[in-house]
Amino acid sequence: MFRLGWFVNYGFGAYGWNQQWSGNVAQDVARPQLFEQGAQILENAGFDYLMLEDASVLYDIYQGSFAYAARRGLIRQDPMPLVPLMARATKHVGIIATMSTSFYPPFIAARLANTLDHLTEGRFGLNLVTSSPHAAAQNFGHEKHFEHDLRYEMADEWIRAVKALWNTWEPDAVVYDEANGVFADPDKIHYANFQGRFFSTRGPLNSVPSPQYHPVLCQAGGSGVGRAFAAAHADTIIAADPGIDGMRGYRDDITRLAEENGRSGKDVKLLHLISPVLGDTDEEAWARKRAMNAAADADQTNQLAALSYISGIDMSTFDLDEPLPELSDRVNGHQSSFSVFAKLARSGKTLREILKSRRGQETVELVGSPQTVADRMEEVMEQVGGDGFLVVMPFTRRNLTDVGDGLAPVLRRRGLIRDGYPYRTFRENLTSF
Ligand SMILES: Cc1cc2nc3c(=O)[nH]c(=O)nc-3n(C[C@H](O)[C@H](O)[C@H](O)COP(=O)(O)O)c2cc1C
């Protein structure tokens, strides 16, 4: 059996804007309905979780301006207030929202996550990111962003501070002893007195322990330091290393790093990105895929803008019909995602050809009828050795229905995904096999 998650890749943003099957975008932007309905579809389908991406910047690296982001609607509302609304619309599915360890003070993070874990009745998760562009750092009063590896050192200390705050109340500190007028036992509440190089916090929290005590932790950075951080702290990792070898290598690496941190590889569930293209028949799915590829190749600005964001390099300055100059893997942004591209750039192909050869973030290509795609998913999971897939596609009702009502039932009938949620909390369900 394996797990399914959905990467809501513009967070509480706009999806399908100006595209076919976009629905009534004006009705969906900055409103909860699409996300509530999506969560219901995915829970019905047997998904373990949804992961809401986030960024605290209006992209302005591509062409040195936010004009592209504004025209294309690359906006994001704050995902945190959406979480309890999605939880109220569902009963079991896990809901992960993204938080930047570089900008959230640990006390605010610990208390907010604790409160959201209460409001979701134990179904909240935090996706820990270090954030990338300088512009994001400037929104928080910094001159420029911290250097890549330093950000992970900070993140490690940050999560230790947050955990120290969660631990300030012992799990059984609340007694509700009405007869004696005692709400909580003060002997079971402690100061955190956390003193680090980057963060210090006194504690204790002024909120009661949450159903999961520590909400689920998710992480996505795939550089060496990113993997080490994830192996030390994450319950689940979302991975974008392409190909069976890349996926298996990531899995093996995380097992080794988890063991070095006194954990078991089984404690960390690794989900690999996929973007399945489905149809009633294989032919229909391939026709869709060809049309999608042709549309992407006819206008590559989306890809260029995304690459500009993750690397901090304005990709509009390069000629599409020339090979690229040497680009370092060690950009101060999303190193692991950019290194996949930088490697392709060294092949001597033109920029246009490189963009064509990797249009998205998927790890394996999945195209066909639900039966064909399910066959391939089963095969890939066997070869990789776990733990599941994370779907990344625009969060439109059509895509949700294709996967939730088309693909998932085939997987469930074959016993490949869960058919229900045996436990109350997100972590218990996630780690139940
Ligand atoms: C699937 C996936 C999802 C991600 N989601 C976010 C996100 O929501 N917000 C963000 O700032 N970074 C996000 N990132 C970036 C990573 O969290 C990380 O900061 C980045 O990859 C840099 O780390 P690395 O150099 O270790 O790869 C994501 C990366 C991947 C692969």
The ligand as a Gaussian input file, in Angstrom:
#p B3LYP/6-31G(d) Opt

LIG

0 1
 C        7.508000      19.913000      -3.771000
 C        8.109000      21.130000      -3.184000
 C        7.292000      22.043000      -2.506000
 C        7.815000      23.202000      -1.964000
 N        6.987000      24.094000      -1.342000
 C        7.497000      25.285000      -0.930000
 C        6.652000      26.275000      -0.372000
 O        5.453000      26.092000      -0.203000
 N        7.204000      27.464000      -0.024000
 C        8.546000      27.713000      -0.146000
 O        8.988000      28.808000       0.204000
 N        9.362000      26.762000      -0.635000
 C        8.862000      25.580000      -1.036000
 N        9.710000      24.638000      -1.556000
 C       11.133000      24.896000      -1.483000
 C       11.769000      24.107000      -0.360000
 O       11.069000      24.167000       0.833000
 C       13.175000      24.566000      -0.081000
 O       13.174000      25.793000       0.612000
 C       13.894000      24.764000      -1.331000
 O       13.750000      23.615000      -2.129000
 C       15.350000      25.053000      -1.022000
 O       15.906000      23.988000      -0.376000
 P       16.928000      23.067000      -1.093000
 O       17.962000      24.010000      -1.585000
 O       17.344000      22.175000       0.021000
 O       16.229000      22.358000      -2.191000
 C        9.212000      23.465000      -2.098000
 C       10.027000      22.553000      -2.762000
 C        9.504000      21.399000      -3.316000
 C       10.405000      20.438000      -4.013000

